[in-house]
Amino acid sequence: MAIIDLVAPRHLSDLDHNPVAEFEIWFDQAKITEPKLPDAMTLATATPEGRPSARIVLLKQFGADGFVFFTNYESRKGQELADNPSAALLFHWKCLGRQVRIEGRVEKVAPDTSKTYFDSRPRESRLSAWASPQSHPISDRHILENRQAELEQKYPDEDIPLPPFWGGYRVIPDRFEFWIHQNHRLHDRFCYTKNGKGWEITQLAP
């Protein structure tokens, strides 16, 4: 196993000019210090009127084209993204003493990308994606349990189709902020903002 340097950057010159590359360094470090769900991130969305909502989702893919998570398109977050396709992400790695904030526009991933990921999930998770009318009211838990049982009968093997209301979203960033805990609240903050030529990096006061 490769040894990863956990020393945090202190100056602009310590950072990679590409925020996705810098994120990858931090994410690899978080996998060491945060063994339980280092990929957990807060996803914030908002209605067209500006009413926000936030929840934890899991990062499943990331790269130069954006940061991907999967969910029910008919959930509250799906409805808000349909009306206002902008979002913010927050990673908080307590043991590492770091945060990363990401903001950008959101688009759905290609259906074949959603299908590939859906097929990789445990059978029970694929059935529950069909069973749950996510974010919609139900009279009690028996509704879900009965629906799950019906689906187990309908799909007795591994061949479970992708629900038409379920799939992935990609957050395409135009802003990153990397935050590092320091003593006496003199934390380090580095902000990347996208311009016509690439990324501009500035340091922010804590």
Rosetta blueprint (number, residue, H / E / L):
1 M L
2 A L
3 I L
4 I L
5 D L
6 L L
7 V L
8 A L
9 P L
10 R L
11 H L
12 L H
13 S H
14 D H
15 L L
16 D L
17 H L
18 N L
19 P H
20 V H
21 A H
22 E H
23 F H
24 E H
25 I H
26 W H
27 F H
28 D H
29 Q H
30 A H
31 K H
32 I H
33 T H
34 E L
35 P L
36 K L
37 L L
38 P L
39 D L
40 A E
41 M E
42 T E
43 L E
44 A E
45 T E
46 A E
47 T L
48 P L
49 E L
50 G L
51 R L
52 P E
53 S E
54 A E
55 R E
56 I E
57 V E
58 L E
59 L L
60 K L
61 Q E
62 F E
63 G E
64 A L
65 D L
66 G E
67 F E
68 V E
69 F E
70 F E
71 T E
72 N E
73 Y L
74 E L
75 S L
76 R H
77 K H
78 G H
79 Q H
80 E H
81 L H
82 A H
83 D H
84 N L
85 P L
86 S E
87 A E
88 A E
89 L E
90 L E
91 F E
92 H E
93 W E
94 K L
95 C L
96 L L
97 G L
98 R E
99 Q E
100 V E
101 R E
102 I E
103 E E
104 G E
105 R E
106 V E
107 E E
108 K E
109 V L
110 A L
111 P H
112 D H
113 T H
114 S H
115 K H
116 T H
117 Y H
118 F H
119 D H
120 S H
121 R L
122 P L
123 R H
124 E H
125 S H
126 R H
127 L H
128 S H
129 A H
130 W H
131 A H
132 S L
133 P L
134 Q L
135 S L
136 H L
137 P L
138 I L
139 S L
140 D L
141 R L
142 H H
143 I H
144 L H
145 E H
146 N H
147 R H
148 Q H
149 A H
150 E H
151 L H
152 E H
153 Q H
154 K H
155 Y L
156 P L
157 D L
158 E L
159 D L
160 I L
161 P L
162 L L
163 P L
164 P L
165 F L
166 W E
167 G E
168 G E
169 Y E
170 R E
171 V E
172 I E
173 P E
174 D E
175 R E
176 F E
177 E E
178 F E
179 W E
180 I E
181 H L
182 Q L
183 N H
184 H H
185 R H
186 L L
187 H L
188 D E
189 R E
190 F E
191 C E
192 Y E
193 T E
194 K E
195 N E
196 G L
197 K L
198 G E
199 W E
200 E E
201 I E
202 T E
203 Q E
204 L E
205 A L
206 P L
